[in-house]
Amino acid sequence: MKNLPLEKDTVVQRINGIESEIAELQKLGMQPLEVFSTGNGHQLAEYHLHHAVEGIFHIGAHIL
């Protein structure tokens, strides 16, 4: 098994993406419940959460 170096740029890019998704989730969290529940807030929250977790998995896979 070879020890390959971590690519810092790859990890930083993923972290930036995760931070962006978290910022979008925070914006959704600031909406009143009535607005969130009557619009597409649930779908947007699911989308951003999915992408944030996916970024975490990509970092983990890169490290492994």
C-alpha positions in Angstrom: 0.0 0.0 0.0 1.4 3.4 -1.0 1.3 6.4 1.2 -0.1 9.1 -1.1 0.1 12.7 0.1 -3.1 14.6 0.9 -4.0 17.2 -1.7 -4.6 20.3 0.4 -6.4 22.1 -2.4 -8.9 19.3 -2.7 -9.7 19.3 1.0 -9.9 23.1 1.2 -12.2 23.2 -1.8 -14.5 20.7 -0.2 -14.5 22.6 3.1 -15.4 25.8 1.3 -18.3 24.0 -0.3 -19.5 22.7 3.0 -19.3 26.2 4.6 -21.3 27.5 1.7 -24.0 24.9 2.2 -24.1 25.6 5.9 -24.5 29.3 5.2 -27.5 28.5 3.0 -29.0 26.3 5.7 -28.6 29.1 8.2 -30.5 31.5 5.9 -33.3 28.9 5.7 -33.2 28.6 9.5 -33.9 32.4 9.8 -37.2 32.1 7.9 -40.4 32.1 9.9 -41.9 28.7 10.2 -44.9 29.7 8.2 -42.7 30.7 5.2 -40.5 27.7 5.5 -43.3 25.2 5.7 -45.5 26.7 2.9 -42.8 27.2 0.4 -40.0 24.9 -0.9 -37.9 25.4 2.3 -37.9 21.7 3.2 -36.7 20.7 -0.2 -34.0 23.4 -0.2 -32.9 22.4 3.3 -32.6 18.7 2.2 -30.6 19.7 -0.9 -28.1 21.8 1.1 -27.8 19.3 3.9 -27.2 16.5 1.3 -24.5 18.5 -0.4 -22.8 19.3 2.9 -22.7 15.7 4.0 -21.6 14.6 0.6 -18.6 17.0 0.9 -17.7 15.5 4.3 -17.8 12.0 2.7 -15.6 13.2 -0.1 -13.0 14.5 2.4 -13.1 11.2 4.3 -12.7 9.2 1.1 -9.7 11.4 0.1 -8.0 10.9 3.4 -8.6 7.2 3.3 
